[in-house]
């Protein structure tokens, strides 16, 4: 058993580069491919795209996404669906004295299997909370 | 029991099944009849949901007399927990690669 499940994964790192430069790396397809994954991303709200990872056992490597928020040099968000689960990735860029504080937040565990589950988001979130307690008891 | 994360996520995507699993985790072993009472769901429906949970390795059944008793197998949740640790490793690695790229990019 590894660490307990949490609802949100947050990774923050200060980088000695201006927000404008980091924004390019987050939003230009050719640059995204360099550090993240092969993609057909476009910085346009509503644009549906795919990230493609190397297929592995039980997973074809496809991540289905849709652009949700585009606030140039400040905030970028897309949905992230794979393996029957959906989550949301939000990038936030804050200018600092030395460069940029870059924050990545991936949250949610909801199912992406159809609209009938969308209304059950609350239940799903609650379940994840309950799982944390179940897992805590196992350790 | 090792289960593909896909089957696990699908089995837990249904709120009725989550409720059944939570109840078994909380209250211990139960019969189908006990699980049906006050659930607002018919006994055949409860049996069907339990079948899906069993397939995903989340519950275990044993026969005692004329009734089947079900119990939760919370260890089957480990792929769900691994999902978070997988993404944690994934993003830390990608942040490293992003920093490398930024160094190579023109200002």
gemmi code that builds the backbone of each chain (N, CA, C; Angstrom):
import gemmi

chains = {
    "A": [
        ("UNK", (0.844, -1.200, 0.000), (0.000, 0.000, 0.000), (0.880, 1.251, 0.000)),
        ("UNK", (0.562, 2.175, -0.858), (1.349, 3.414, -0.930), (0.605, 4.521, -0.182)),
        ("UNK", (0.811, 5.754, -0.576), (0.184, 6.866, 0.151), (-1.329, 6.842, -0.007)),
        ("UNK", (-2.070, 7.364, 0.961), (-3.528, 7.374, 0.863), (-4.004, 8.219, -0.319)),
        ("UNK", (-5.167, 7.868, -0.845), (-5.730, 8.630, -1.956), (-6.107, 10.025, -1.482)),
        ("UNK", (-5.885, 11.003, -2.339), (-6.340, 12.344, -2.028), (-7.140, 12.849, -3.209)),
        ("UNK", (-7.947, 13.851, -2.975), (-8.811, 14.348, -4.032), (-8.053, 15.187, -5.041)),
        ("UNK", (-6.986, 15.827, -4.581), (-6.271, 16.742, -5.464), (-4.768, 16.534, -5.353)),
        ("UNK", (-4.141, 16.512, -6.503), (-2.688, 16.419, -6.543), (-2.168, 17.800, -6.925)),
        ("UNK", (-1.291, 18.375, -6.117), (-0.768, 19.710, -6.404), (0.756, 19.647, -6.498)),
        ("UNK", (1.297, 20.198, -7.562), (2.745, 20.299, -7.680), (3.081, 21.749, -8.013)),
        ("UNK", (3.967, 22.325, -7.231), (4.339, 23.728, -7.398), (5.841, 23.828, -7.525)),
        ("UNK", (6.296, 24.668, -8.432), (7.737, 24.853, -8.550), (8.008, 26.261, -9.064)),
        ("UNK", (8.970, 26.929, -8.446), (9.346, 28.249, -8.940), (10.422, 28.072, -10.002)),
        ("UNK", (10.230, 28.741, -11.137), (11.156, 28.588, -12.244), (11.708, 29.953, -12.656)),
        ("UNK", (13.023, 30.007, -12.935), (13.643, 31.301, -13.260), (13.377, 31.736, -14.706)),
        ("UNK", (12.124, 31.776, -15.072), (11.723, 32.180, -16.427), (10.444, 32.998, -16.317)),
        ("UNK", (10.251, 33.974, -17.231), (9.027, 34.789, -17.169), (7.784, 33.969, -17.530)),
        ("UNK", (6.607, 34.378, -17.025), (5.365, 33.650, -17.319), (5.113, 33.492, -18.821)),
        ("UNK", (5.459, 34.512, -19.611), (5.204, 34.464, -21.060), (5.922, 33.283, -21.712)),
        ("UNK", (7.131, 33.014, -21.253), (7.914, 31.926, -21.829), (7.338, 30.568, -21.406)),
        ("UNK", (6.982, 30.456, -20.147), (6.405, 29.197, -19.657), (5.058, 28.942, -20.347)),
        ("UNK", (4.306, 30.028, -20.565), (3.015, 29.904, -21.246), (3.185, 29.267, -22.630)),
        ("UNK", (4.245, 29.685, -23.332), (4.505, 29.092, -24.666), (4.742, 27.583, -24.538)),
        ("UNK", (5.517, 27.195, -23.539), (5.814, 25.766, -23.355), (4.561, 24.974, -22.993)),
        ("UNK", (3.583, 25.664, -22.391), (2.344, 24.979, -21.982), (1.301, 24.938, -23.089)),
        ("UNK", (1.456, 25.815, -24.107), (0.359, 25.963, -25.071), (0.733, 25.757, -26.542)),
        ("UNK", (2.024, 25.617, -26.847), (2.397, 25.362, -28.248), (2.644, 23.871, -28.423)),
        ("UNK", (1.832, 23.261, -29.289), (1.862, 21.808, -29.472), (3.247, 21.193, -29.580)),
        ("UNK", (4.111, 21.805, -30.424), (5.444, 21.240, -30.640), (6.268, 21.292, -29.356)),
        ("UNK", (6.070, 22.366, -28.575), (6.813, 22.495, -27.314), (6.240, 21.557, -26.252)),
        ("UNK", (4.904, 21.432, -26.224), (4.264, 20.525, -25.247), (4.804, 19.107, -25.429)),
        ("UNK", (4.953, 18.731, -26.706), (5.432, 17.379, -27.010), (6.831, 17.145, -26.433)),
        ("UNK", (7.634, 18.213, -26.396), (9.008, 18.095, -25.902), (9.081, 17.643, -24.442)),
        ("UNK", (8.114, 18.112, -23.644), (8.239, 17.815, -22.205), (7.065, 16.999, -21.645)),
        ("UNK", (5.908, 17.026, -22.353), (4.759, 16.318, -21.781), (4.406, 15.095, -22.617)),
        ("UNK", (3.596, 15.270, -23.659), (3.176, 14.138, -24.480), (2.832, 14.622, -25.883)),
        ("UNK", (2.820, 13.686, -26.809), (2.353, 13.973, -28.160), (0.904, 14.457, -28.063)),
        ("UNK", (0.520, 15.433, -28.915), (-0.793, 16.056, -28.703), (-1.268, 16.787, -29.940)),
        ("UNK", (-2.571, 17.147, -29.942), (-3.098, 18.057, -30.965), (-3.796, 19.223, -30.255)),
        ("UNK", (-3.109, 19.728, -29.233), (-3.629, 20.822, -28.406), (-3.724, 22.131, -29.178)),
        ("UNK", (-4.768, 22.900, -28.869), (-4.871, 24.283, -29.340), (-5.404, 25.110, -28.180)),
        ("UNK", (-4.847, 26.305, -27.944), (-5.275, 27.103, -26.783), (-6.601, 27.813, -27.033)),
        ("UNK", (-7.661, 27.046, -27.131), (-8.972, 27.587, -27.465), (-9.987, 26.834, -26.615)),
        ("UNK", (-10.776, 27.578, -25.826), (-11.766, 26.950, -24.951), (-12.747, 26.127, -25.785)),
        ("UNK", (-12.989, 24.902, -25.370), (-13.907, 24.015, -26.089), (-13.201, 23.080, -27.054)),
        ("UNK", (-11.917, 23.352, -27.326), (-11.166, 22.485, -28.249), (-10.948, 21.108, -27.620)),
        ("UNK", (-11.364, 20.062, -28.344), (-11.154, 18.699, -27.864), (-9.873, 18.156, -28.485)),
        ("UNK", (-9.042, 17.549, -27.662), (-7.764, 17.044, -28.161), (-7.356, 15.796, -27.399)),
        ("UNK", (-6.268, 15.194, -27.863), (-5.773, 13.974, -27.223), (-4.294, 14.088, -26.911)),
        ("UNK", (-3.938, 13.575, -25.742), (-2.531, 13.299, -25.476), (-2.331, 11.825, -25.773)),
        ("UNK", (-1.175, 11.494, -26.341), (-0.888, 10.091, -26.618), (0.398, 9.674, -25.932)),
        ("UNK", (0.247, 8.706, -25.038), (1.417, 8.132, -24.371), (1.706, 6.786, -25.009)),
        ("UNK", (2.835, 6.177, -24.659), (3.118, 4.837, -25.170), (2.110, 3.860, -24.578)),
        ("UNK", (1.457, 3.048, -25.440), (0.500, 2.076, -24.907), (1.208, 1.081, -23.987)),
        ("UNK", (0.514, 0.699, -22.924), (1.031, -0.341, -22.029), (-0.075, -1.371, -21.811)),
        ("UNK", (0.222, -2.416, -21.080), (-0.759, -3.464, -20.812), (-2.011, -2.838, -20.171)),
        ("UNK", (-3.161, -3.172, -20.680), (-4.443, -2.671, -20.162), (-4.695, -1.180, -20.405)),
        ("UNK", (-3.844, -0.522, -21.224), (-4.100, 0.903, -21.494), (-3.565, 1.267, -22.869)),
        ("UNK", (-4.420, 1.881, -23.704), (-4.015, 2.221, -25.072), (-3.197, 3.515, -25.141)),
        ("UNK", (-2.984, 4.167, -23.998), (-2.138, 5.354, -23.975), (-2.830, 6.640, -24.381)),
        ("UNK", (-4.139, 6.574, -24.665), (-4.849, 7.765, -25.120), (-5.488, 8.500, -23.936)),
        ("UNK", (-5.269, 9.807, -23.877), (-5.895, 10.641, -22.861), (-6.788, 11.645, -23.591)),
        ("UNK", (-8.091, 11.569, -23.341), (-9.061, 12.443, -24.012), (-9.208, 13.726, -23.209)),
        ("UNK", (-9.062, 14.861, -23.900), (-9.068, 16.141, -23.188), (-9.938, 17.184, -23.872)),
        ("UNK", (-10.312, 18.192, -23.103), (-11.010, 19.349, -23.650), (-10.515, 20.594, -22.923)),
        ("UNK", (-10.232, 21.634, -23.702), (-9.728, 22.868, -23.101), (-10.871, 23.566, -22.356)),
        ("UNK", (-10.633, 23.921, -21.100), (-11.675, 24.518, -20.256), (-11.431, 25.996, -19.969)),
        ("UNK", (-10.185, 26.371, -19.744), (-9.858, 27.764, -19.410), (-8.574, 28.168, -20.140)),
        ("UNK", (-8.614, 29.341, -20.765), (-7.396, 29.907, -21.363), (-7.313, 31.375, -20.952)),
        ("UNK", (-6.448, 31.681, -20.008), (-6.195, 33.069, -19.615), (-4.706, 33.295, -19.845)),
        ("UNK", (-4.355, 33.847, -21.024), (-2.943, 33.926, -21.416), (-2.015, 34.401, -20.303)),
        ("UNK", (-0.938, 33.640, -20.120), (0.145, 33.923, -19.172), (-0.288, 33.779, -17.719)),
        ("UNK", (-1.531, 33.344, -17.483), (-2.004, 33.253, -16.098), (-2.565, 31.892, -15.736)),
        ("UNK", (-3.494, 31.396, -16.569), (-4.201, 30.184, -16.176), (-4.615, 29.363, -17.396)),
        ("UNK", (-4.430, 28.054, -17.283), (-4.802, 27.129, -18.350), (-5.395, 25.888, -17.704)),
        ("UNK", (-6.520, 25.415, -18.260), (-7.119, 24.213, -17.690), (-7.677, 23.327, -18.783)),
        ("UNK", (-7.535, 21.998, -18.595), (-8.183, 21.050, -19.494), (-8.633, 19.824, -18.717)),
        ("UNK", (-9.663, 19.174, -19.269), (-10.092, 17.913, -18.678), (-9.118, 16.842, -19.115)),
        ("UNK", (-9.069, 15.747, -18.365), (-8.052, 14.703, -18.571), (-8.751, 13.370, -18.336)),
        ("UNK", (-9.107, 12.689, -19.425), (-9.859, 11.443, -19.268), (-9.102, 10.232, -19.774)),
        ("UNK", (-8.914, 9.257, -18.907), (-8.281, 8.012, -19.346), (-8.674, 6.888, -18.413)),
        ("UNK", (-8.661, 5.668, -18.910), (-8.955, 4.498, -18.099), (-10.302, 4.596, -17.394)),
        ("UNK", (-11.281, 5.199, -18.080), (-12.613, 5.269, -17.484), (-12.740, 6.268, -16.350)),
        ("UNK", (-11.704, 7.085, -16.134), (-11.807, 8.102, -15.094), (-11.545, 9.463, -15.698)),
        ("UNK", (-12.073, 10.472, -15.082), (-11.837, 11.823, -15.558), (-11.293, 12.679, -14.448)),
        ("UNK", (-10.391, 13.574, -14.804), (-9.928, 14.549, -13.834), (-9.699, 15.862, -14.566)),
        ("UNK", (-9.415, 16.894, -13.819), (-9.181, 18.212, -14.407), (-7.792, 18.688, -14.028)),
        ("UNK", (-7.074, 19.184, -15.021), (-5.736, 19.721, -14.782), (-5.808, 21.245, -14.901)),
        ("UNK", (-5.312, 21.940, -13.896), (-5.290, 23.406, -13.921), (-3.858, 23.890, -13.716)),
        ("UNK", (-3.390, 24.679, -14.667), (-2.061, 25.292, -14.560), (-2.235, 26.748, -14.152)),
        ("UNK", (-1.479, 27.206, -13.139), (-1.532, 28.598, -12.727), (-0.121, 29.161, -12.740)),
        ("UNK", (0.030, 30.345, -13.345), (1.337, 30.990, -13.426), (1.276, 32.300, -12.654)),
        ("UNK", (2.166, 32.464, -11.677), (2.224, 33.699, -10.922), (3.640, 34.258, -11.014)),
        ("UNK", (3.735, 35.517, -11.505), (5.052, 36.145, -11.642), (5.641, 36.395, -10.259)),
        ("UNK", (6.925, 36.090, -10.114), (7.626, 36.354, -8.851), (8.851, 37.210, -9.181)),
        ("UNK", (9.602, 37.609, -8.141), (10.810, 38.419, -8.382), (11.792, 37.684, -9.290)),
        ("UNK", (11.941, 36.387, -9.022), (12.946, 35.623, -9.764), (12.418, 34.944, -11.014)),
        ("UNK", (11.137, 35.006, -11.283), (10.600, 34.322, -12.456), (9.117, 34.031, -12.318)),
        ("UNK", (8.786, 32.747, -12.202), (7.373, 32.364, -12.163), (7.165, 31.221, -11.181)),
        ("UNK", (6.095, 31.328, -10.407), (5.677, 30.193, -9.599), (4.653, 29.429, -10.436)),
        ("UNK", (5.025, 28.212, -10.836), (4.144, 27.396, -11.664), (3.470, 26.352, -10.786)),
        ("UNK", (2.146, 26.294, -10.896), (1.380, 25.361, -10.072), (0.532, 24.479, -10.970)),
        ("UNK", (0.571, 23.171, -10.731), (-0.259, 22.211, -11.459), (-1.164, 21.534, -10.445)),
        ("UNK", (-2.449, 21.571, -10.743), (-3.410, 20.951, -9.838), (-4.232, 19.955, -10.639)),
        ("UNK", (-4.200, 18.697, -10.244), (-5.032, 17.682, -10.908), (-6.029, 17.190, -9.882)),
        ("UNK", (-7.308, 17.345, -10.198), (-8.303, 16.981, -9.189), (-9.449, 16.200, -9.778)),
        ("UNK", (-10.106, 15.453, -8.910), (-11.302, 14.712, -9.303), (-10.981, 13.290, -9.699)),
        ("UNK", (-11.968, 12.453, -9.568), (-11.833, 11.042, -9.894), (-13.080, 10.602, -10.618)),
        ("UNK", (-13.905, 11.577, -11.009), (-15.220, 11.216, -11.524), (-15.125, 10.346, -12.771)),
        ("UNK", (-16.157, 9.607, -13.039), (-16.205, 8.769, -14.226), (-16.498, 9.620, -15.449)),
        ("UNK", (-15.916, 9.252, -16.589), (-16.221, 9.983, -17.829), (-17.048, 9.100, -18.753)),
        ("UNK", (-17.773, 8.179, -18.160), (-18.461, 7.196, -18.987), (-19.830, 7.622, -19.477)),
        ("UNK", (-20.262, 8.828, -19.169), (-21.540, 9.270, -19.692), (-22.207, 10.289, -18.802)),
        ("UNK", (-23.160, 10.992, -19.397), (-23.801, 12.089, -18.696), (-24.533, 11.618, -17.448)),
        ("UNK", (-24.995, 10.363, -17.449), (-25.768, 9.894, -16.295), (-24.935, 9.848, -15.026)),
        ("UNK", (-23.617, 9.877, -15.164), (-22.782, 9.865, -13.967), (-22.416, 11.263, -13.504)),
        ("UNK", (-22.648, 12.241, -14.388), (-22.197, 13.596, -14.044), (-22.880, 14.089, -12.773)),
        ("UNK", (-24.168, 13.761, -12.650), (-24.903, 14.200, -11.472), (-24.428, 13.525, -10.206)),
        ("UNK", (-23.646, 12.485, -10.359), (-23.182, 11.730, -9.197), (-21.824, 12.211, -8.720)),
        ("UNK", (-21.358, 13.336, -9.261), (-20.030, 13.819, -8.871), (-19.896, 13.966, -7.372)),
        ("UNK", (-20.921, 14.525, -6.780), (-20.834, 14.753, -5.347), (-20.602, 13.433, -4.622)),
        ("UNK", (-21.368, 12.424, -5.014), (-21.225, 11.119, -4.382), (-19.837, 10.546, -4.573)),
        ("UNK", (-19.304, 10.776, -5.749), (-17.968, 10.251, -6.049), (-16.921, 10.920, -5.166)),
        ("UNK", (-17.009, 12.250, -5.063), (-16.066, 12.993, -4.226), (-16.132, 12.503, -2.788)),
        ("UNK", (-17.350, 12.304, -2.337), (-17.557, 11.856, -0.963), (-16.941, 10.479, -0.786)),
        ("UNK", (-17.117, 9.643, -1.814), (-16.572, 8.297, -1.736), (-15.060, 8.320, -1.592)),
        ("UNK", (-14.414, 9.201, -2.366), (-12.953, 9.297, -2.276), (-12.552, 9.674, -0.853)),
        ("UNK", (-13.325, 10.583, -0.246), (-13.062, 10.956, 1.144), (-13.163, 9.740, 2.049)),
        ("UNK", (-14.176, 8.915, 1.809), (-14.365, 7.721, 2.626), (-13.244, 6.719, 2.400)),
        ("UNK", (-12.791, 6.616, 1.149), (-11.696, 5.702, 0.832), (-10.451, 6.063, 1.643)),
        ("UNK", (-10.217, 7.383, 1.785), (-9.044, 7.815, 2.548), (-9.080, 7.214, 3.942)),
        ("UNK", (-10.280, 7.190, 4.526), (-10.391, 6.642, 5.882), (-10.196, 5.131, 5.872)),
        ("UNK", (-10.759, 4.462, 4.843), (-10.600, 3.007, 4.743), (-9.121, 2.656, 4.613)),
        ("UNK", (-8.441, 3.388, 3.733), (-7.024, 3.107, 3.488), (-6.201, 3.395, 4.744)),
        ("UNK", (-6.563, 4.467, 5.438), (-5.827, 4.825, 6.655), (-5.896, 3.685, 7.679)),
        ("UNK", (-7.033, 3.001, 7.706), (-7.187, 1.887, 8.650), (-6.329, 0.698, 8.254)),
        ("UNK", (-6.062, 0.556, 6.952), (-5.281, -0.590, 6.474), (-3.819, -0.471, 6.881)),
        ("UNK", (-3.350, 0.769, 7.060), (-1.911, 0.967, 7.241), (-1.467, 0.806, 8.686)),
    ],
    "B": [
        ("UNK", (-6.591, -10.259, -4.772), (-7.017, -10.384, -6.165), (-6.588, -9.155, -6.956)),
        ("UNK", (-5.874, -9.362, -8.034), (-5.388, -8.262, -8.860), (-6.438, -7.923, -9.907)),
        ("UNK", (-6.880, -6.692, -9.941), (-7.908, -6.296, -10.893), (-7.418, -5.118, -11.713)),
        ("UNK", (-7.743, -5.094, -12.988), (-7.397, -3.943, -13.817), (-8.086, -2.709, -13.240)),
        ("UNK", (-7.382, -1.560, -13.171), (-8.015, -0.353, -12.637), (-9.323, -0.026, -13.345)),
        ("UNK", (-9.379, -0.338, -14.639), (-10.583, -0.044, -15.405), (-11.826, -0.681, -14.782)),
        ("UNK", (-11.753, -1.979, -14.482), (-12.891, -2.687, -13.887), (-13.231, -2.104, -12.528)),
        ("UNK", (-12.207, -1.731, -11.795), (-12.410, -1.165, -10.466), (-13.139, 0.173, -10.551)),
        ("UNK", (-12.663, 1.053, -11.432), (-13.288, 2.368, -11.578), (-14.728, 2.233, -12.057)),
        ("UNK", (-14.932, 1.343, -13.026), (-16.289, 1.175, -13.559), (-17.237, 0.661, -12.480)),
        ("UNK", (-16.757, -0.273, -11.681), (-17.636, -0.845, -10.666), (-17.994, 0.198, -9.610)),
        ("UNK", (-17.089, 1.134, -9.374), (-17.348, 2.144, -8.345), (-17.953, 3.424, -8.913)),
        ("UNK", (-18.179, 3.448, -10.228), (-18.765, 4.647, -10.839), (-20.244, 4.778, -10.505)),
        ("UNK", (-20.852, 3.691, -10.041), (-22.281, 3.691, -9.747), (-22.515, 4.014, -8.266)),
        ("UNK", (-23.354, 5.038, -7.990), (-23.534, 5.456, -6.594), (-24.149, 4.362, -5.708)),
        ("UNK", (-25.028, 3.517, -6.289), (-25.632, 2.450, -5.474), (-24.552, 1.449, -5.046)),
        ("UNK", (-23.666, 1.134, -5.979), (-22.592, 0.182, -5.633), (-21.623, 0.781, -4.620)),
        ("UNK", (-21.341, 2.094, -4.783), (-20.465, 2.725, -3.788), (-21.094, 2.650, -2.408)),
        ("UNK", (-22.418, 2.898, -2.368), (-23.122, 2.871, -1.078), (-23.056, 1.469, -0.477)),
        ("UNK", (-23.244, 0.432, -1.311), (-23.180, -0.955, -0.825), (-21.783, -1.256, -0.287)),
        ("UNK", (-20.792, -0.847, -1.050), (-19.412, -1.128, -0.638), (-19.067, -0.402, 0.663)),
        ("UNK", (-19.511, 0.858, 0.760), (-19.255, 1.626, 1.983), (-19.906, 0.960, 3.186)),
        ("UNK", (-21.146, 0.495, 2.966), (-21.877, -0.110, 4.077), (-21.176, -1.390, 4.548)),
        ("UNK", (-20.728, -2.202, 3.606), (-20.022, -3.440, 3.974), (-18.688, -3.124, 4.667)),
        ("UNK", (-18.033, -2.041, 4.217), (-16.769, -1.643, 4.844), (-17.001, -1.194, 6.279)),
        ("UNK", (-18.125, -0.506, 6.474), (-18.419, 0.101, 7.771), (-18.991, -0.914, 8.758)),
        ("UNK", (-19.967, -1.712, 8.259), (-20.744, -2.559, 9.178), (-20.311, -4.026, 9.189)),
        ("UNK", (-19.363, -4.399, 8.339), (-18.944, -5.805, 8.302), (-19.901, -6.658, 7.485)),
        ("UNK", (-19.760, -7.965, 7.626), (-20.482, -8.923, 6.782), (-22.015, -8.759, 6.866)),
        ("UNK", (-22.671, -8.844, 5.693), (-24.128, -8.676, 5.612), (-24.700, -9.654, 4.590)),
        ("UNK", (-25.975, -10.013, 4.807), (-26.659, -10.822, 3.790), (-27.313, -9.887, 2.773)),
        ("UNK", (-27.715, -10.473, 1.644), (-28.385, -9.669, 0.609), (-29.643, -9.038, 1.195)),
        ("UNK", (-30.358, -9.821, 2.018), (-31.594, -9.300, 2.600), (-31.313, -8.087, 3.496)),
        ("UNK", (-30.262, -8.177, 4.331), (-29.916, -7.051, 5.205), (-29.541, -5.819, 4.377)),
        ("UNK", (-28.837, -6.056, 3.284), (-28.413, -4.943, 2.433), (-29.593, -4.324, 1.683)),
        ("UNK", (-30.615, -5.152, 1.407), (-31.774, -4.662, 0.662), (-32.672, -3.796, 1.542)),
        ("UNK", (-32.827, -4.205, 2.826), (-33.703, -3.464, 3.741), (-33.286, -2.008, 3.832)),
        ("UNK", (-34.236, -1.102, 3.693), (-33.999, 0.349, 3.800), (-33.079, 0.907, 2.716)),
        ("UNK", (-32.771, 0.117, 1.690), (-31.867, 0.626, 0.656), (-32.628, 1.314, -0.466)),
        ("UNK", (-33.946, 1.045, -0.563), (-34.723, 1.645, -1.642), (-34.463, 0.972, -2.980)),
        ("UNK", (-33.741, -0.145, -2.960), (-33.431, -0.880, -4.184), (-33.932, -2.313, -4.016)),
        ("UNK", (-34.412, -2.926, -5.107), (-34.954, -4.286, -5.014), (-33.855, -5.308, -4.747)),
        ("UNK", (-34.265, -6.452, -4.213), (-33.274, -7.499, -3.899), (-32.518, -7.994, -5.138)),
        ("UNK", (-33.233, -8.219, -6.273), (-32.475, -8.627, -7.479), (-31.445, -7.577, -7.913)),
        ("UNK", (-31.826, -6.293, -7.770), (-30.892, -5.226, -8.155), (-29.669, -5.227, -7.238)),
        ("UNK", (-29.916, -5.426, -5.926), (-28.804, -5.478, -4.976), (-27.881, -6.643, -5.326)),
        ("UNK", (-28.492, -7.815, -5.648), (-27.693, -8.998, -6.005), (-26.836, -8.720, -7.234)),
        ("UNK", (-27.439, -8.025, -8.201), (-26.713, -7.724, -9.439), (-25.524, -6.794, -9.157)),
        ("UNK", (-25.770, -5.756, -8.346), (-24.679, -4.834, -7.991), (-23.568, -5.567, -7.232)),
        ("UNK", (-23.964, -6.464, -6.342), (-22.972, -7.224, -5.581), (-22.124, -8.090, -6.515)),
        ("UNK", (-22.774, -8.603, -7.581), (-22.048, -9.403, -8.571), (-20.960, -8.594, -9.253)),
        ("UNK", (-21.286, -7.339, -9.576), (-20.301, -6.463, -10.222), (-19.145, -6.162, -9.256)),
        ("UNK", (-19.493, -5.880, -8.007), (-18.460, -5.604, -7.005), (-17.564, -6.821, -6.788)),
        ("UNK", (-18.191, -7.993, -6.821), (-17.437, -9.239, -6.624), (-16.468, -9.456, -7.786)),
        ("UNK", (-16.954, -9.176, -8.994), (-16.119, -9.320, -10.191), (-14.882, -8.423, -10.103)),
        ("UNK", (-15.068, -7.235, -9.499), (-13.944, -6.291, -9.372), (-13.072, -6.619, -8.164)),
        ("UNK", (-13.458, -7.658, -7.426), (-12.658, -8.068, -6.272), (-12.928, -7.254, -5.021)),
        ("UNK", (-13.978, -6.412, -5.070), (-14.241, -5.520, -3.939), (-15.034, -6.180, -2.821)),
        ("UNK", (-15.777, -7.238, -3.138), (-16.489, -7.973, -2.080), (-16.244, -9.476, -2.257)),
        ("UNK", (-16.450, -10.212, -1.163), (-16.315, -11.657, -1.168), (-17.627, -12.226, -0.658)),
        ("UNK", (-18.014, -13.388, -1.152), (-19.272, -13.975, -0.674), (-19.018, -15.362, -0.101)),
        ("UNK", (-19.851, -15.754, 0.848), (-19.805, -17.138, 1.344), (-21.232, -17.561, 1.653)),
        ("UNK", (-21.507, -18.828, 1.428), (-22.845, -19.350, 1.695), (-22.915, -19.866, 3.118)),
        ("UNK", (-24.006, -19.514, 3.789), (-24.223, -20.004, 5.150), (-25.716, -20.295, 5.241)),
        ("UNK", (-26.056, -21.561, 5.373), (-27.457, -21.937, 5.346), (-28.042, -21.618, 3.986)),
        ("UNK", (-29.200, -20.941, 4.001), (-29.834, -20.624, 2.725), (-29.449, -19.241, 2.231)),
        ("UNK", (-28.598, -18.567, 2.979), (-28.293, -17.188, 2.590), (-26.825, -17.006, 2.218)),
        ("UNK", (-26.603, -15.989, 1.385), (-25.236, -15.643, 1.001), (-24.815, -14.404, 1.788)),
        ("UNK", (-23.651, -14.496, 2.395), (-23.130, -13.376, 3.178), (-22.011, -12.687, 2.399)),
        ("UNK", (-22.076, -11.369, 2.385), (-21.065, -10.600, 1.648), (-20.197, -9.791, 2.612)),
        ("UNK", (-18.916, -9.690, 2.286), (-18.028, -8.844, 3.080), (-17.127, -8.024, 2.146)),
        ("UNK", (-16.705, -6.850, 2.619), (-15.884, -5.941, 1.804), (-14.426, -6.399, 1.773)),
        ("UNK", (-13.777, -6.142, 0.664), (-12.347, -6.454, 0.505), (-11.613, -5.157, 0.186)),
        ("UNK", (-11.423, -4.297, 1.218), (-10.886, -2.953, 0.921), (-9.519, -2.967, 0.255)),
        ("UNK", (-8.763, -4.057, 0.400), (-7.444, -4.084, -0.240), (-7.532, -4.014, -1.760)),
        ("UNK", (-8.706, -4.377, -2.298), (-8.884, -4.286, -3.759), (-8.831, -2.837, -4.237)),
        ("UNK", (-8.910, -1.893, -3.279), (-8.856, -0.475, -3.652), (-7.443, -0.008, -3.994)),
        ("UNK", (-6.446, -0.853, -3.765), (-5.076, -0.357, -3.915), (-4.759, 0.229, -5.296)),
        ("UNK", (-5.326, -0.307, -6.422), (-5.036, 0.367, -7.701), (-5.512, 1.813, -7.734)),
        ("UNK", (-6.596, 2.089, -6.991), (-7.126, 3.449, -6.938), (-6.127, 4.360, -6.226)),
        ("UNK", (-5.541, 3.833, -5.163), (-4.543, 4.591, -4.425), (-3.296, 4.755, -5.284)),
        ("UNK", (-2.931, 3.686, -5.987), (-1.754, 3.744, -6.851), (-1.920, 4.792, -7.949)),
        ("UNK", (-3.167, 5.022, -8.364), (-3.443, 6.006, -9.405), (-2.870, 7.355, -9.018)),
        ("UNK", (-3.095, 7.754, -7.747), (-2.595, 9.045, -7.292), (-1.067, 9.058, -7.235)),
        ("UNK", (-0.475, 7.987, -6.746), (0.987, 7.983, -6.650), (1.603, 7.914, -8.050)),
        ("UNK", (0.893, 7.246, -8.974), (1.369, 7.209, -10.353), (1.452, 8.624, -10.919)),
        ("UNK", (0.362, 9.393, -10.762), (0.351, 10.745, -11.325), (1.335, 11.669, -10.617)),
        ("UNK", (1.555, 11.433, -9.326), (2.526, 12.251, -8.613), (3.910, 12.067, -9.243)),
        ("UNK", (4.298, 10.820, -9.484), (5.591, 10.547, -10.126), (5.619, 11.132, -11.535)),
        ("UNK", (4.510, 10.913, -12.258), (4.416, 11.381, -13.639), (4.668, 12.889, -13.733)),
        ("UNK", (3.966, 13.675, -12.903), (4.076, 15.132, -13.020), (5.428, 15.661, -12.532)),
        ("UNK", (5.985, 15.038, -11.495), (7.316, 15.489, -11.063), (8.335, 15.292, -12.188)),
        ("UNK", (8.237, 14.161, -12.857), (9.122, 13.884, -13.985), (8.909, 14.908, -15.105)),
        ("UNK", (7.626, 15.235, -15.380), (7.324, 16.183, -16.466), (7.762, 17.600, -16.116)),
        ("UNK", (7.687, 17.959, -14.827), (8.192, 19.279, -14.409), (9.697, 19.365, -14.690)),
        ("UNK", (10.415, 18.275, -14.406), (11.859, 18.255, -14.691), (12.111, 18.484, -16.184)),
        ("UNK", (11.331, 17.785, -16.998), (11.511, 17.914, -18.444), (11.149, 19.309, -18.934)),
        ("UNK", (10.120, 19.898, -18.323), (9.725, 21.267, -18.683), (10.875, 22.237, -18.374)),
        ("UNK", (11.496, 22.066, -17.209), (12.610, 22.944, -16.842), (13.771, 22.808, -17.832)),
        ("UNK", (14.042, 21.580, -18.250), (15.091, 21.359, -19.254), (14.754, 22.082, -20.553)),
        ("UNK", (13.500, 21.968, -20.970), (13.063, 22.615, -22.202), (13.196, 24.137, -22.095)),
        ("UNK", (12.779, 24.694, -20.954), (12.821, 26.151, -20.767), (14.269, 26.654, -20.875)),
        ("UNK", (15.215, 25.865, -20.368), (16.628, 26.262, -20.456), (17.078, 26.318, -21.914)),
        ("UNK", (16.531, 25.387, -22.739), (16.937, 25.335, -24.145), (16.246, 26.382, -25.000)),
        ("UNK", (15.064, 26.851, -24.541), (14.296, 27.820, -25.333), (14.955, 29.194, -25.304)),
        ("UNK", (14.719, 29.971, -26.350), (15.195, 31.357, -26.353), (14.410, 32.130, -25.308)),
        ("UNK", (15.006, 33.187, -24.738), (14.314, 33.927, -23.699), (13.003, 34.572, -24.174)),
    ],
}
model = gemmi.Model(1)
for chain_id, residues in chains.items():
    chain = gemmi.Chain(chain_id)
    for i, (resn, *xyz) in enumerate(residues, 1):
        res = gemmi.Residue()
        res.name, res.seqid = resn, gemmi.SeqId(i, " ")
        for name, pos in zip(("N", "CA", "C"), xyz):
            atom = gemmi.Atom()
            atom.name, atom.element = name, gemmi.Element(name[0])
            atom.pos, atom.b_iso = gemmi.Position(*pos), 0.0
            res.add_atom(atom)
        chain.add_residue(res)
    model.add_chain(chain)
structure = gemmi.Structure()
structure.add_model(model)
structure.setup_entities()
